[in-house]
Amino acid sequence: MAEVKYVSKVKLEPVKGKVRRAYVPGEEEPVLFGVHSEVAEHYGVEPGDEEAHSSTLDYVVAAAGG
């Protein structure tokens, strides 16, 4: 088995509802994740019930280069 080269150290904190605060390496400030538009609808979150934030899916797509 290959030697482990990197272990990501991420800390997540629930904020409210679907909103989470993530402390990720390379960023001085935490990143907020949540739901918006069709993602919120999928999870049954009514418009205006929660502050909209990018979803984790948005970040995965961005990380993969769009």
N, C-alpha and C positions, 0 to 999 in steps of 0.2 A: 504494500500500500504506500502511496506517495505521502510525503511529509506535508502537513498542513502549512500553507503559506500565509493565510490571512483569516482572521475571525472578526467579523463585523460586530462592533459594540454599539448597539442601538438601544435606546431606552424609550419606551412608550408610556404615556400617561393618558388615561381617559379624561376628557374635558366635560362634554355634555352630549348625550345622545350618540350620534355616530362620529362626533368630532374627537380626534385624538391628537395629542402633542407628541412629536417624535424628535428626539435628540439624536442627530446623526453625525458621524465623523465628517470633518471638513466644513461644517457649518457652525458659526458661533451662536446663532439664534436657533431655537427650535422651529421645526416645520409643522404646520397644522395640516392634518388630513381630515377629510370628511366626505360628504356627498353633495352632488349638485345635479340639476336637470334630470336627465333620464336615469342616472344612477340613483338619485334620491327617490324617484318614482318607483324604481325596481325594489328598493328596500322599504317602501311604504311611508316615506317621509313626505309630508305635505309641504307644498311651497310656503315659505315663511316660518315653518316650525323650527328650523335650525339655520344658523349662519352657513352659507355655502362655502365649501372649500374643495380644492382638487382632491380627487380620490386616489387611493393607492394605485389603481389601474392607470390613471393619467401619468403617474410618475414612472410606472413600468414601461409604458409606451414611449415616453420621453427618453428614458434611459436606453431603450433599444434603438433610438434614432428616429422615432416618428413613424 
